[in-house]
Each structure stands twice: as C-alpha cells, then as structure tokens.
C-alpha cells in the first residue's frame, strides 16, 4: 500500500513538473508584472460575485454528506454534518488526495459524535461517488451536445470530447438503471455495495452537478469581460481541465488544470490575463475556504482539548 502511494506521489510530481514547464513555455513572453497587473485589473464586483458563488458552492457540498447519512439510514444534526463537510471539503479540494485528507477529517469528527467506523466509511464512499456522478452528468451532456475540439498538445485519442461525453452519459444511465432494477447488494472486491433508491440517485446527480456548475462559475466570474466564450462553452473547457487535474492526483490539480485552461483560452485573450484570473480563482475558491476551515479546526481542537482536560479532573 505504501509503495503504491509512493508511486502515485511520484507520478503526480512528474505531471506537476511537466505542467509547470508547459505553463512557463506558454508565458515565456510575459513577465510577472503582466500577470500581477491582470490580477489587479479584475473588478471588485467580479471578485465579490466569485466569493458569493464559492460560499454557495461549499453550502451545496454539504448535501454530499447529508444524502450519505440518508443513504445509510443514519441521522446526525445538520450543523455537525455541515461543520465536518466544510472542513473536509476545504482541505481535500486544496491539498488533494481526497480519500486521505477528507476521509481522515470525517473520521476525526464523526467518531467523536458517535458514528460507527463502518457508517463513516459508507458516507465517505457515497460522497466520493457522488462527486464523480456530477462530473459525468454535466460533462457528458455538454461534451455530447456541444463538443470541444481537443488541442493536439493533450495527445488524446479523440479529435473532440464527444466520445468522452457519450461514455460519461452511458455510465450515468447504467447507474440509474441499477438503482431501479438491482435491489440485492453487490460484492465488489470483498466489499458490499448497495445501489441507493432512484430518488437518492437523482439527488446525488443533481447536487453534484450544481456543485460543478457553481465551481466553473467562480472562475468565469473573474475572467476578463471580453472573453469570447459563453458560460456554457466555458463550462465544457473547465470540466475537461478539472477532469485532467483530478485524475492527475496533484493537489487541487495544480498545473494540469491551468495548462488545459491556457491551451484553450490563450489564443483568444492574453495568457497573462488568463493566469491572473486563475490566481484569483485559486485564492477565492481554494485558499480562502482553507484558511477559514483551518481556523475553525483550530478553535474546535482547542475547545475539545479544554473540555477533555476539565472532564478528566472531575
């Protein structure tokens, strides 16, 4: 297991280095002042929109755990679920390796509130699966209806993303059919998997799709106003870039995500302006929630240790 994690880390580091090289090559004719000027040129109203969309997005993510508890027929106070989900999401989105970072945080809090380890594992699996369902649903629909032409630099075996979209939609259809017709648990790698009800499956797809749509809207809000793409066109670019970033296992898709965005946008608008918007996006969508989550985690740990010390004295 340790060897596998080391290989994944090495592969992720290699991808990060290649991505940074690609970005440096794309930006070689610009200096850091161009990028800083582009960042400073973003109107405050657009930054404000990005912050509100981010807040709404993290609120929507709470639904992952709420429906997860519904799926396993367990109940927990919504404020505890929201607290745990926000901290978990903020750390796993920014640091990456969601199955490690997000899972560890969920175990830390949910066990304190009396949730069994098996139930926590089921909620974690449900949340991670839900994350992908939204990607498959939104990207599948957009890729199939309005397919992007894939840049040759990505070296993919497709000219457009339509085949990827069709595959994604087929996976969604198979999942929904499983929810309707398969009532008995499935055994996958010695683990029991039970399809949720159709209502919960549809809720998974809806909540995760909304999450992806909001995340793309945050970046779109801080891009230059003269961008020659509609939001729907940009959403397809964003989803392809994010899919590449998530698969890479690099924290927050750093480098890979930016490379794909730059490949699509830099021939339309200044690469420095694109990178300035990407810096603003990372600051608002990743680092701002992370700072807030770290503060909340610190306050909780201090309070938890203080209460534990008081109880030990009695």
Secondary structure, 3 states (H helix, E strand, C coil): CHHHHHHHHHHHHHHHHHHHHHHHHHCCCCCHHHHHHHHHCCCHHHHHHHHHHHHHHHHHHHHHHHHHHHHCCCCCCHHHHHHHHHHHHHHHHHHCCHHHHHHHHHHHHHHHCCCCHHHHHHHHHHHHHHHHHHHHHHHHHHHHHCCCECCHHHCCCCCECHHHHHHHHHHHHHHHHHHHHCCCCEEECCEEECCCCHHHHHHHHHHHHHHHHHHHHHHHHHCCCCCCCCHHHHHHHHHHHHHHHHHHCCHHHCCHHHHHHHHHHCCCCCHHHHHHHHHHHHHHHHHHHHHHHHHHHHHHHHHHHHHHHHHHHC
